[in-house]
């Protein structure tokens, strides 16, 4: 007895949802001057981190350590913003979760 003929007529094929890659580049969310400002901010914060690392001697280093923390944090956060807004991750997460983030 062939059981496949019974089930072929009544069952629907499983439809796979299209899968989006999180690394797909899209500039729909960050266009024009906003993209330029974010890229410039990322470059300046990276330059600040590099300039801080060049300093070999300091007498009162508390301000330098604070500057290192702020510039490194700004660099990492601006990279995160560029990644979220310039890839498909924005659509994958959803607008409400991105705003909470």
C-alpha positions as CSV (number, residue, x, y, z in Angstrom):
1,X,0.0,0.0,0.0
2,X,1.4,3.3,-1.1
3,X,0.7,6.0,1.6
4,X,2.3,8.9,-0.2
5,X,-0.6,9.2,-2.7
6,X,-3.0,9.8,0.2
7,X,-1.1,12.6,1.7
8,X,0.1,14.4,-1.4
9,X,-3.4,15.8,-2.3
10,X,-4.3,17.1,1.1
11,X,-1.1,18.6,2.6
12,X,0.4,21.8,1.6
13,X,4.1,22.2,1.0
14,X,6.1,23.9,3.7
15,X,6.8,27.4,2.8
16,X,10.1,28.7,3.9
17,X,10.3,32.3,5.0
18,X,13.0,34.3,3.1
19,X,16.0,34.7,5.3
20,X,17.8,38.0,5.4
21,X,21.5,38.2,6.1
22,X,22.3,40.5,9.0
23,X,25.4,41.7,7.2
24,X,23.6,42.9,4.1
25,X,24.5,46.5,3.5
26,X,21.6,49.0,3.1
27,X,21.7,52.8,3.4
28,X,17.9,53.3,3.6
29,X,17.9,54.3,7.3
30,X,21.0,56.6,7.2
31,X,21.2,58.8,4.2
32,X,22.7,62.1,3.1
33,X,24.4,64.3,5.7
34,X,23.6,61.9,8.6
35,X,25.7,59.2,7.1
36,X,28.6,61.7,6.6
37,X,28.3,63.0,10.1
38,X,28.3,59.4,11.6
39,X,31.3,58.4,9.6
40,X,33.2,61.6,10.5
41,X,32.3,61.0,14.2
42,X,33.7,57.5,14.0
43,X,36.9,58.6,12.3
44,X,37.5,61.4,14.8
45,X,36.9,59.1,17.8
46,X,39.3,56.6,16.4
47,X,41.9,59.4,15.9
48,X,41.4,60.4,19.5
49,X,42.0,56.9,20.7
50,X,45.2,56.7,18.6
51,X,46.4,60.1,19.8
52,X,45.8,59.1,23.4
53,X,47.9,55.9,22.9
54,X,50.8,58.0,21.6
55,X,51.3,59.7,24.9
56,X,54.2,58.1,26.7
57,X,54.6,60.2,29.9
58,X,52.1,62.1,32.0
59,X,52.4,63.6,35.5
60,X,48.7,63.7,36.3
61,X,47.1,61.0,34.3
62,X,43.6,61.0,35.6
63,X,42.4,63.4,32.8
64,X,44.2,61.3,30.2
65,X,42.5,58.1,31.5
66,X,39.1,59.8,31.4
67,X,39.8,61.0,27.9
68,X,40.8,57.4,26.9
69,X,37.6,56.0,28.3
70,X,35.4,58.6,26.6
71,X,37.1,58.4,23.2
72,X,37.1,54.6,23.2
73,X,33.4,54.5,24.3
74,X,32.5,57.0,21.6
75,X,34.3,55.0,18.9
76,X,32.6,51.7,19.9
77,X,29.1,53.3,20.2
78,X,29.4,55.1,16.8
79,X,30.5,51.8,15.2
80,X,27.5,50.1,16.7
81,X,25.2,52.8,15.4
82,X,26.7,52.5,11.9
83,X,26.3,48.8,12.0
84,X,22.7,48.8,13.1
85,X,21.6,51.6,10.7
86,X,23.6,50.5,7.7
87,X,22.8,46.8,7.7
88,X,19.6,44.7,7.7
89,X,19.9,44.4,11.4
90,X,17.5,47.3,11.8
91,X,14.7,45.5,10.1
92,X,15.5,42.2,11.8
93,X,15.3,43.8,15.3
94,X,12.4,46.1,14.7
95,X,12.1,49.8,15.1
96,X,10.9,49.7,18.7
97,X,13.8,47.5,19.9
98,X,16.3,49.8,18.1
99,X,14.8,52.8,19.8
100,X,15.1,51.1,23.2
101,X,18.7,50.1,22.4
